[in-house]
Amino acid sequence: MRTVTKEELDTIKKLHAKWVICDPNGARADLTDAVLTDADLTDAVLTDADLRGADLRGAVLTRAVLTRAVLTDADLTRAVLTDADLTDADLTRADLTRAVLTPIRDDLWAVLSSSPAEVDGLRAALAEGRIDGSTYEGDCACLVGTLANVRHCKYTAIPTLNPSSSRAAERFFLAISKGDTPETSQFSRLALEWVDQWLANVKGAFCGGRSSGVQGGRE
């Protein structure tokens, strides 16, 4: 691990922002194994940045642009990712314990709201390890693919829901492989928690708050 000072980080961010727009005076951010605990990366442009193994515990990444950023094995414990752009970011084996992942959760909720009748089936697939985020088709499929399986239709045939491999929720599901369950995968566990929260919110809205006793999306 290597400690990166605030001054060094500011310089890296500036050079990377230039590199993103193909300025010859820029340089791609190489923050592999960097210690960035509690770093303020608000609004940082980190498109395609290399953050493999970085220590980002408690880092503030509010509105940060992390498109296609490589965050493999990064420690994002307690990191704040509110309104961060994680499109196509690689979060393989990243530690997201207690991370603020509101944008991904909200995008998942938008997907669920587009196909509410299939949510219970998605929940069962998550619980039973029948998700494969890398494919739209098959017995084990990605988010939209699983909803289509439950609906018994093609993944392109769900009304109001256009499949997109770049949307935040699908990128998150990409980290879930066949056989991963909430007991063995933090990504599967988080996805199940968000599904249960959505179910509880819907039941609360339609039952006048009588869903306070709902546990795990079930009565």
C-alpha positions as CSV (number, residue, x, y, z in Angstrom):
1,M,0.0,0.0,0.0
2,R,1.2,3.5,-0.7
3,T,0.0,6.7,1.0
4,V,-1.2,9.4,-1.3
5,T,-1.2,13.0,0.2
6,K,-3.9,15.5,-0.5
7,E,-1.5,17.5,-2.7
8,E,-0.5,14.4,-4.7
9,L,-4.2,13.4,-5.1
10,D,-5.1,16.9,-6.4
11,T,-2.3,16.7,-9.0
12,I,-3.4,13.2,-10.0
13,K,-7.0,14.3,-10.4
14,K,-6.0,17.3,-12.5
15,L,-3.8,15.3,-14.8
16,H,-6.4,12.6,-15.2
17,A,-9.1,15.1,-16.1
18,K,-6.8,16.3,-18.9
19,W,-6.1,12.7,-20.0
20,V,-9.8,12.0,-20.2
21,I,-10.2,14.7,-22.8
22,C,-7.1,13.6,-24.7
23,D,-4.9,16.5,-23.6
24,P,-1.3,15.5,-24.2
25,N,-0.3,17.1,-20.9
26,G,-2.6,14.7,-19.0
27,A,-1.9,11.3,-17.5
28,R,-4.2,8.4,-16.5
29,A,-4.7,8.1,-12.8
30,D,-2.8,5.2,-11.4
31,L,-4.0,4.7,-7.8
32,T,-3.4,1.0,-7.5
33,D,-3.0,0.0,-3.8
34,A,-3.3,3.7,-2.8
35,V,-4.3,4.6,0.7
36,L,-7.2,7.1,0.2
37,T,-8.9,6.6,3.6
38,D,-11.5,9.4,4.1
39,A,-10.3,11.2,1.0
40,D,-12.6,13.8,-0.5
41,L,-13.2,12.9,-4.1
42,T,-16.4,14.8,-4.5
43,D,-17.1,15.6,-8.2
44,A,-13.8,13.9,-9.2
45,V,-13.6,12.8,-12.8
46,L,-12.1,9.3,-12.6
47,T,-13.3,7.8,-15.9
48,D,-11.1,4.8,-16.7
49,A,-9.0,5.4,-13.6
50,D,-7.0,2.4,-12.1
51,L,-8.0,2.0,-8.5
52,R,-7.3,-1.7,-8.1
53,G,-6.7,-2.6,-4.4
54,A,-7.2,1.1,-3.3
55,D,-8.1,1.7,0.3
56,L,-11.1,4.0,0.0
57,R,-12.6,3.4,3.4
58,G,-14.8,6.4,4.3
59,A,-13.9,8.2,1.1
60,V,-16.4,10.7,-0.2
61,L,-17.2,10.0,-3.8
62,T,-20.3,12.0,-4.1
63,R,-21.1,12.8,-7.8
64,A,-17.7,11.3,-8.7
65,V,-17.5,10.1,-12.3
66,L,-16.2,6.5,-12.1
67,T,-17.3,5.3,-15.6
68,R,-15.3,2.2,-16.5
69,A,-13.0,2.8,-13.4
70,V,-11.2,-0.4,-12.3
71,L,-12.1,-0.9,-8.6
72,T,-11.1,-4.6,-8.4
73,D,-10.3,-5.6,-4.8
74,A,-10.8,-2.0,-3.6
75,D,-11.9,-1.4,0.0
76,L,-15.0,0.8,-0.2
77,T,-16.1,0.3,3.4
78,R,-18.3,3.2,4.5
79,A,-17.5,5.0,1.2
80,V,-20.1,7.6,0.2
81,L,-21.2,7.0,-3.4
82,T,-24.2,9.2,-3.5
83,D,-25.0,10.2,-7.1
84,A,-21.7,8.7,-8.3
85,D,-21.6,7.5,-11.9
86,L,-20.6,3.8,-11.7
87,T,-21.5,2.9,-15.3
88,D,-19.3,0.0,-16.4
89,A,-17.1,0.3,-13.3
90,D,-15.4,-3.0,-12.3
91,L,-16.3,-3.7,-8.7
92,T,-15.1,-7.3,-8.7
93,R,-14.2,-8.4,-5.2
94,A,-14.6,-4.8,-3.9
95,D,-15.6,-4.5,-0.3
96,L,-18.8,-2.5,-0.1
97,T,-19.6,-3.0,3.6
98,R,-21.7,-0.2,4.8
99,A,-21.0,1.8,1.6
100,V,-23.6,4.4,0.6
101,L,-24.8,3.0,-2.7
102,T,-28.0,5.0,-3.2
103,P,-27.7,5.5,-7.0
104,I,-27.4,1.7,-7.6
105,R,-30.3,1.0,-5.2
106,D,-32.5,3.6,-6.8
107,D,-31.8,2.3,-10.3
108,L,-32.7,-1.3,-9.1
109,W,-35.9,0.1,-7.6
110,A,-36.7,1.7,-10.9
111,V,-36.3,-1.6,-12.7
112,L,-38.5,-3.4,-10.1
113,S,-41.1,-0.7,-10.5
114,S,-41.2,-1.5,-14.2
115,S,-41.9,-5.2,-13.6
116,P,-43.5,-5.4,-10.1
117,A,-45.3,-8.7,-10.7
118,E,-41.9,-10.5,-11.2
119,V,-40.2,-9.1,-8.1
120,D,-41.0,-12.1,-5.9
121,G,-39.5,-14.4,-8.5
122,L,-36.3,-12.3,-8.6
123,R,-36.1,-12.4,-4.9
124,A,-36.3,-16.2,-5.0
125,A,-33.6,-16.4,-7.6
126,L,-31.3,-14.2,-5.5
127,A,-31.9,-16.3,-2.4
128,E,-31.3,-19.6,-4.2
129,G,-28.2,-18.5,-6.1
130,R,-29.8,-18.5,-9.6
131,I,-28.4,-15.2,-10.8
132,D,-25.7,-14.8,-13.5
133,G,-25.1,-11.2,-14.1
134,S,-23.0,-11.9,-17.3
135,T,-25.9,-13.0,-19.5
136,Y,-29.5,-12.1,-20.4
137,E,-30.5,-15.6,-21.2
138,G,-30.5,-19.0,-19.5
139,D,-31.8,-20.5,-16.3
140,C,-29.5,-18.2,-14.4
141,A,-29.4,-14.7,-15.9
142,C,-28.8,-11.1,-15.1
143,L,-31.4,-8.7,-13.5
144,V,-33.6,-8.1,-16.5
145,G,-33.0,-11.6,-17.8
146,T,-34.2,-13.1,-14.5
147,L,-37.3,-10.9,-14.6
148,A,-38.0,-12.1,-18.1
149,N,-37.5,-15.7,-17.0
150,V,-40.1,-15.2,-14.3
151,R,-42.4,-13.5,-16.8
152,H,-41.8,-16.3,-19.3
153,C,-40.9,-13.9,-22.1
154,K,-37.8,-12.7,-24.0
155,Y,-35.7,-10.2,-22.1
156,T,-36.5,-7.6,-24.7
157,A,-40.3,-8.0,-24.3
158,I,-40.9,-6.5,-20.9
159,P,-43.0,-3.4,-21.5
160,T,-41.5,-0.1,-20.3
161,L,-38.2,-1.8,-19.5
162,N,-35.4,-1.6,-22.1
163,P,-32.4,-3.9,-21.3
164,S,-29.1,-2.0,-20.9
165,S,-25.9,-3.6,-19.8
166,S,-24.5,-0.2,-18.9
167,R,-27.2,0.8,-16.4
168,A,-26.1,0.9,-12.7
169,A,-28.2,-2.0,-11.5
170,E,-27.1,-4.3,-14.2
171,R,-23.4,-3.4,-13.7
172,F,-24.0,-4.2,-10.0
173,F,-25.6,-7.6,-10.9
174,L,-22.6,-8.3,-13.1
175,A,-20.7,-9.1,-9.8
176,I,-23.1,-11.9,-9.0
177,S,-22.3,-15.3,-10.5
178,K,-24.3,-18.5,-10.7
179,G,-24.3,-20.1,-7.3
180,D,-23.7,-16.9,-5.4
181,T,-26.2,-16.5,-2.5
182,P,-26.7,-13.8,0.1
183,E,-24.6,-16.0,2.5
184,T,-21.6,-16.2,0.2
185,S,-21.7,-12.9,-1.8
186,Q,-21.9,-9.4,-0.5
187,F,-23.4,-8.3,-3.9
188,S,-26.1,-10.9,-3.7
189,R,-26.8,-9.9,-0.1
190,L,-27.1,-6.2,-0.9
191,A,-29.3,-6.9,-3.9
192,L,-31.6,-9.0,-1.7
193,E,-31.8,-6.3,1.0
194,W,-32.7,-3.7,-1.6
195,V,-35.4,-6.0,-3.1
196,D,-36.8,-6.5,0.4
197,Q,-36.8,-2.8,1.1
198,W,-38.7,-2.2,-2.2
199,L,-41.3,-4.8,-1.3
200,A,-41.7,-3.3,2.2
201,N,-42.1,0.2,0.7
202,V,-44.7,-1.0,-1.8
203,K,-46.7,-2.9,0.8
204,G,-46.5,0.1,3.1
205,A,-47.8,2.4,0.4
206,F,-50.7,0.1,-0.5
207,C,-51.5,-1.1,3.0
208,G,-51.6,2.2,4.8
209,G,-48.5,1.4,6.8
210,R,-49.7,-1.9,8.0
211,S,-46.6,-3.6,6.7
212,S,-44.5,-2.6,9.7
213,G,-44.3,-6.3,10.6
214,V,-43.0,-7.4,7.2
215,Q,-39.7,-9.2,7.4
216,G,-37.7,-10.1,4.4
217,G,-40.4,-9.0,2.0
218,R,-42.9,-11.6,3.4
219,E,-45.9,-11.3,5.7
